[in-house]
Amino acid sequence: MTELVGKEIVNMFNGARLGVIGESDMTIDVDSGHVHSIILPRRSNIVNMWMERQELTIPWEAVRKIGAEVVIVELENNQALPRLNRSL
């Protein structure tokens, strides 16, 4: 897990930079140790700074390549799941 910290997540479908691991959470099966998903906070701006934070959940199955500096994921048409984070 520590080897992933600091790597940027890039969507190979559209080239979008989604976030950086380390500023994110992961859902993990505690019994097996398998990663289920990466949860990224949406980048904030002045407009949505006062609103509820949204997060983006990327299924682990979407991860295609882990490189030295980036993690490449394949997400077509909003395949990542947005969710609201109510604990600010």
PyRosetta script that sets phi, psi and omega in degrees:
from pyrosetta import init, pose_from_sequence

init()
pose = pose_from_sequence("MTELVGKEIVNMFNGARLGVIGESDMTIDVDSGHVHSIILPRRSNIVNMWMERQELTIPWEAVRKIGAEVVIVELENNQALPRLNRSL")
pose.set_psi(1, -40.2)
pose.set_omega(1, -178.3)
pose.set_phi(2, -67.0)
pose.set_psi(2, -21.8)
pose.set_omega(2, 177.7)
pose.set_phi(3, -70.0)
pose.set_psi(3, -19.3)
pose.set_omega(3, -179.9)
pose.set_phi(4, -86.5)
pose.set_psi(4, -21.5)
pose.set_omega(4, -176.0)
pose.set_phi(5, -60.4)
pose.set_psi(5, 131.9)
pose.set_omega(5, 177.9)
pose.set_phi(6, 93.0)
pose.set_psi(6, -9.4)
pose.set_omega(6, 179.3)
pose.set_phi(7, -82.3)
pose.set_psi(7, 138.2)
pose.set_omega(7, 178.1)
pose.set_phi(8, -85.5)
pose.set_psi(8, 142.9)
pose.set_omega(8, 178.2)
pose.set_phi(9, -98.2)
pose.set_psi(9, 125.0)
pose.set_omega(9, -178.9)
pose.set_phi(10, -123.2)
pose.set_psi(10, 134.3)
pose.set_omega(10, 178.3)
pose.set_phi(11, -87.0)
pose.set_psi(11, 118.0)
pose.set_omega(11, -178.1)
pose.set_phi(12, -71.8)
pose.set_psi(12, -17.5)
pose.set_omega(12, -179.5)
pose.set_phi(13, -67.4)
pose.set_psi(13, -43.3)
pose.set_omega(13, -177.3)
pose.set_phi(14, -131.1)
pose.set_psi(14, 4.4)
pose.set_omega(14, 178.3)
pose.set_phi(15, 77.0)
pose.set_psi(15, 6.9)
pose.set_omega(15, -177.1)
pose.set_phi(16, -69.8)
pose.set_psi(16, 138.1)
pose.set_omega(16, 172.9)
pose.set_phi(17, -87.1)
pose.set_psi(17, 117.4)
pose.set_omega(17, -172.4)
pose.set_phi(18, -94.4)
pose.set_psi(18, -25.8)
pose.set_omega(18, -178.7)
pose.set_phi(19, 155.2)
pose.set_psi(19, -173.6)
pose.set_omega(19, -177.1)
pose.set_phi(20, -122.7)
pose.set_psi(20, 133.4)
pose.set_omega(20, 175.3)
pose.set_phi(21, -70.8)
pose.set_psi(21, 132.9)
pose.set_omega(21, -173.7)
pose.set_phi(22, 121.0)
pose.set_psi(22, -33.4)
pose.set_omega(22, 171.4)
pose.set_phi(23, -95.1)
pose.set_psi(23, 13.3)
pose.set_omega(23, -172.1)
pose.set_phi(24, -126.6)
pose.set_psi(24, 174.4)
pose.set_omega(24, 173.2)
pose.set_phi(25, -118.4)
pose.set_psi(25, 168.5)
pose.set_omega(25, 175.5)
pose.set_phi(26, -136.1)
pose.set_psi(26, 147.1)
pose.set_omega(26, 170.9)
pose.set_phi(27, -100.4)
pose.set_psi(27, 127.4)
pose.set_omega(27, -173.2)
pose.set_phi(28, -131.3)
pose.set_psi(28, 139.3)
pose.set_omega(28, 172.4)
pose.set_phi(29, -76.6)
pose.set_psi(29, 112.0)
pose.set_omega(29, -174.6)
pose.set_phi(30, -67.2)
pose.set_psi(30, -26.0)
pose.set_omega(30, 179.9)
pose.set_phi(31, -75.3)
pose.set_psi(31, -44.1)
pose.set_omega(31, -176.0)
pose.set_phi(32, -97.2)
pose.set_psi(32, -23.3)
pose.set_omega(32, -176.5)
pose.set_phi(33, 84.4)
pose.set_psi(33, 3.9)
pose.set_omega(33, -179.8)
pose.set_phi(34, -76.3)
pose.set_psi(34, 138.7)
pose.set_omega(34, 176.7)
pose.set_phi(35, -82.6)
pose.set_psi(35, 131.9)
pose.set_omega(35, 177.6)
pose.set_phi(36, -96.3)
pose.set_psi(36, -39.9)
pose.set_omega(36, -177.7)
pose.set_phi(37, -162.2)
pose.set_psi(37, 162.1)
pose.set_omega(37, 173.6)
pose.set_phi(38, -109.9)
pose.set_psi(38, 132.1)
pose.set_omega(38, -179.8)
pose.set_phi(39, -112.7)
pose.set_psi(39, 113.8)
pose.set_omega(39, -177.7)
pose.set_phi(40, -105.4)
pose.set_psi(40, 136.5)
pose.set_omega(40, 171.2)
pose.set_phi(41, -72.4)
pose.set_psi(41, 141.4)
pose.set_omega(41, 175.4)
pose.set_phi(42, -69.9)
pose.set_psi(42, 144.8)
pose.set_omega(42, 177.1)
pose.set_phi(43, -65.9)
pose.set_psi(43, 131.6)
pose.set_omega(43, -177.0)
pose.set_phi(44, -93.2)
pose.set_psi(44, 155.2)
pose.set_omega(44, 172.2)
pose.set_phi(45, -136.1)
pose.set_psi(45, -179.4)
pose.set_omega(45, -174.4)
pose.set_phi(46, -63.5)
pose.set_psi(46, -30.4)
pose.set_omega(46, -178.4)
pose.set_phi(47, -71.5)
pose.set_psi(47, -48.0)
pose.set_omega(47, -175.9)
pose.set_phi(48, -94.8)
pose.set_psi(48, 9.3)
pose.set_omega(48, -179.3)
pose.set_phi(49, -63.4)
pose.set_psi(49, -31.9)
pose.set_omega(49, -176.4)
pose.set_phi(50, -94.4)
pose.set_psi(50, -5.1)
pose.set_omega(50, -179.8)
pose.set_phi(51, -92.8)
pose.set_psi(51, 174.5)
pose.set_omega(51, 176.5)
pose.set_phi(52, -63.2)
pose.set_psi(52, 137.9)
pose.set_omega(52, 178.4)
pose.set_phi(53, -71.4)
pose.set_psi(53, 138.8)
pose.set_omega(53, 174.4)
pose.set_phi(54, -104.9)
pose.set_psi(54, 148.4)
pose.set_omega(54, 177.4)
pose.set_phi(55, -121.6)
pose.set_psi(55, 158.0)
pose.set_omega(55, 179.1)
pose.set_phi(56, -117.9)
pose.set_psi(56, 122.8)
pose.set_omega(56, 179.8)
pose.set_phi(57, -100.8)
pose.set_psi(57, 119.9)
pose.set_omega(57, -179.3)
pose.set_phi(58, -107.1)
pose.set_psi(58, 116.4)
pose.set_omega(58, 178.1)
pose.set_phi(59, -62.4)
pose.set_psi(59, 140.1)
pose.set_omega(59, -179.8)
pose.set_phi(60, -59.8)
pose.set_psi(60, -29.0)
pose.set_omega(60, 178.9)
pose.set_phi(61, -63.4)
pose.set_psi(61, -18.7)
pose.set_omega(61, -180.0)
pose.set_phi(62, -82.0)
pose.set_psi(62, -12.2)
pose.set_omega(62, 179.4)
pose.set_phi(63, -71.3)
pose.set_psi(63, 124.2)
pose.set_omega(63, -178.0)
pose.set_phi(64, -106.1)
pose.set_psi(64, -33.6)
pose.set_omega(64, -176.6)
pose.set_phi(65, -156.2)
pose.set_psi(65, 138.3)
pose.set_omega(65, 173.8)
pose.set_phi(66, -114.5)
pose.set_psi(66, 113.2)
pose.set_omega(66, -178.5)
pose.set_phi(67, -103.3)
pose.set_psi(67, -171.8)
pose.set_omega(67, -178.7)
pose.set_phi(68, -66.7)
pose.set_psi(68, -33.4)
pose.set_omega(68, -176.4)
pose.set_phi(69, -124.1)
pose.set_psi(69, -17.8)
pose.set_omega(69, -176.9)
pose.set_phi(70, -134.2)
pose.set_psi(70, 158.0)
pose.set_omega(70, 170.6)
pose.set_phi(71, -114.6)
pose.set_psi(71, 121.5)
pose.set_omega(71, -179.2)
pose.set_phi(72, -94.3)
pose.set_psi(72, 126.5)
pose.set_omega(72, 176.5)
pose.set_phi(73, -120.5)
pose.set_psi(73, 157.3)
pose.set_omega(73, 177.7)
pose.set_phi(74, -118.6)
pose.set_psi(74, 104.2)
pose.set_omega(74, -179.1)
pose.set_phi(75, -127.1)
pose.set_psi(75, 112.2)
pose.set_omega(75, 178.5)
pose.set_phi(76, -94.9)
pose.set_psi(76, 137.8)
pose.set_omega(76, 170.4)
pose.set_phi(77, 43.5)
pose.set_psi(77, 60.2)
pose.set_omega(77, 176.6)
pose.set_phi(78, 61.2)
pose.set_psi(78, 37.8)
pose.set_omega(78, 177.0)
pose.set_phi(79, -64.6)
pose.set_psi(79, -27.7)
pose.set_omega(79, 175.0)
pose.set_phi(80, -68.9)
pose.set_psi(80, 146.5)
pose.set_omega(80, -173.9)
pose.set_phi(81, -99.4)
pose.set_psi(81, 116.2)
pose.set_omega(81, 175.7)
pose.set_phi(82, -74.8)
pose.set_psi(82, 146.9)
pose.set_omega(82, 175.0)
pose.set_phi(83, -150.4)
pose.set_psi(83, 153.4)
pose.set_omega(83, -179.8)
pose.set_phi(84, -89.5)
pose.set_psi(84, 138.9)
pose.set_omega(84, 175.5)
pose.set_phi(85, -104.0)
pose.set_psi(85, 108.4)
pose.set_omega(85, -176.0)
pose.set_phi(86, -87.8)
pose.set_psi(86, -7.7)
pose.set_omega(86, 179.4)
pose.set_phi(87, -98.4)
pose.set_psi(87, 91.3)
pose.set_omega(87, -177.5)
pose.set_phi(88, -81.9)
pose.dump_pdb("model.pdb")
